[in-house]
Amino acid sequence: MDWLTDHWLDILGWGGSALLVFSLMQARVLRFRVLNLIACLVLTAFNGLLEIWPMVAMNVVLCAINIWFIVKLVGTRDDDTVFEVLEVRPDDAYLFHVLVGSSADIAKFQPDFDAPGPDDTVYLVQKGQETVGVVVLAISDGTARVRLDYVTPRFRDFSPGRFVWRRLGTLREAGVRRVVTSPAMVAPYYAKLGFRPEDGAFVLEL
């Protein structure tokens, strides 16, 4: 305990620095901003206690920048004007490019997916010119089976695939009455969208 009492300030400084470095390793934009904000708050306190005012000023500015980005990111996560859903052909060349480039990451979250079938319905979720998600549905006999619902690491905090499920009117027009997810999907988010669990999968009645 005496050692901790004598070195708590060092621990505070090293801890803040370690958290700052760790935040820079995050692929997810929102997680990066939150961790970076916490690190800057810790380092603001550390430098304030040492009365190193230039470093205090820099960290205060970084805190303000992080807060601005966090508010902006959270404020637009449900904004239909930020994310756009585009339907593409299963044999689309750009779709193939996205799937091949993300194949290793896709295998971690949906190991049962291989490639879109010729009769699948495929959606790309776009943020501006950047593709942030891919949804592949196999539709037959009024049921849409979710073969893939993939989100790129940068936007995994936002689950942009849910914007596809906001287009339920389009699916109904295609004769879909039931959506069933893959039981093999890792860390699904569908319970938050009104899907109910069933036999290891999630189901939504339209």
N, C-alpha and C positions, 0 to 999 in steps of 0.2 A: 504493500500500500504506500509506503514511503517513496518508493521508486516512482510509482504512478503520480503521486502528488508533486514530485520534483520535476517530472518530465511531461506533464499533461499538455503544456504548450507545444512541445515538440511533436507530441502525438497528434495534436490538432492540425499542425502545419503539414506533417507528413500524410495524415489521413486526407486532408483536403487536396493535396497534390496528387495522391494516388487516385482519388475519385475523379479528379479532372482528367487524368490520363485515361482512366477506364471509360469515361464518357466519350472520349474521342474514338474509342474502338467500337461504338455502337452503330449498327447499320440502320436502326429504326430512327426516323427523324424526331419523333416526339420523345422517345426514351432518351435520346442524346440530349435534347434541350432540357429535360427535367433533371437529369443527372448533372449536367453542366451547371445548371442554376444552383443546385445544392452545393456543388464543389465551390462555386464562386462565393456563395454565402459564407461557407466555412472559411475560405481564404480571406474574405473581407474581415471577418472577426479576428482571424489570426494576425493579419497585418495591422489591424487597428490596435490590438493589444501591444504590438511591438512599435506602434506609432510610425509605421512606414507608409506615409500618406499617399505617395504616388501609386503604390500597389493597391491601397484601399480604393483610390479613385478609379483605377482601371477595373477592379473587380466589381465595383458598384455599377459602372457602365455596362460591363458584361452581364450582370444580373438584369439590368433593364432591357438589354437586347434579348436575352433569353425569355424574359417574361412576355415581351412583345410577340415573339415567335410562338410561344406556347398558346397565348390567347388567340392568335391568328389561326394556328393549326386546329385547336379545339373548336373554334368558332366555325370552321369550314368543313369539319369532318362529316356533317350531315347535309351539306349543301349540294343540291342536285346540279347547280351551275358549275361546281368545281370538278366533279367527276362525271364523265360522259360514257355511256354504254353503247358500243358499236357491235352489231352482229356481222360476223364474217363467215366465209365458207370454211368447211373443215380442211380443205386442201389449200387454204390461203398461204402464200409464201412467207408473208410477214409473221403469221401465226406460227408456222413451222420454225422460223428463226427464234421467236420468243420461247417456245417450248424446248427447243434444243439447248438454248443458252441457259435455261433455268432447270434443266432436267435433273441435276443432282439435288437441288433444293426441293423440287416437286416430289422426288422420291422419298424425302424425309417426312413429308406431311401427307402424301397420298400415294403410298407405295403400290396400290393396285392399278394406277393409271399408266397406260402405255402411250397411246396416241388417239386422236379423234377418229371416230369411224366416219364413213362417207355419209351416213344419214344423221349424224349428230348435229345439234344446234350449238353454235359457239359464239360467245360474247367476249369482246375485249373491253376492259375497263380502263379508260384513259384519264389522265390528269394533264391537260394541255396536250403536248406532243409525246408525253411519257406513258408507256403502258404499265399500269400498276396492278393489273389482275387479269385472270383468264377464267372463264366459267364454261364448262362443257356439259351439255345435257343430252341424254339419250331419251327421246320422247317416243312412247308407243302406248296404245290402248289407254290414253288419258293420263298416263303417269310419266312425269319427267324425272329420270334418275340422274342425280348429280355425279357425273363421272370425274369431274375436276372442279375445284373452286380454289384457285391459287392466287396468292397475293405476294408481290415482291417484298423483300425484307424491309425496304425503306418505309413502306406504308402498311406494315403488318399491324400497327397499332390502330389502324382506321377501318380494317375489314371492308375495303371498298366493294367487295363482291356483293354486299348487301344491297347495292344500288340496282343489281339485276333483279333482286326479289321485290323491288319497288315497281317493277314493270310487270306485275302479275296480270294486269289487264291484257298485255300482249300474249302471255302464256295461255290465258283463258281463251282468247280468240283462236289460239292454235289447238284448242280442244283439251288442254291440260286441266285436270281436276285434282291432281295430287303430285306433290314434289317429295322425293325420297333421296336422302343423302347416302353417301357411301359409308358403311360401318368401319371401313379401314382408315377413314380420315383421322388425322392426329390433331388434337386440340380444336375441335369444331366450335363455332360461335353461334350456332343456330338457335339455341335456347333463348338467346336475347331477342330473336326476331319473331317469336311466336311459333316456332317449330316445336313439336312434342317428341320426346324420345320413344323409340319403338324398336325392339330387337337389336340394340346396338347402333341403330341409325337414328336420323331425325326425319319427321314427316310433317308436311304442311298440307292441309286440305284447302283447296281454293274454292 
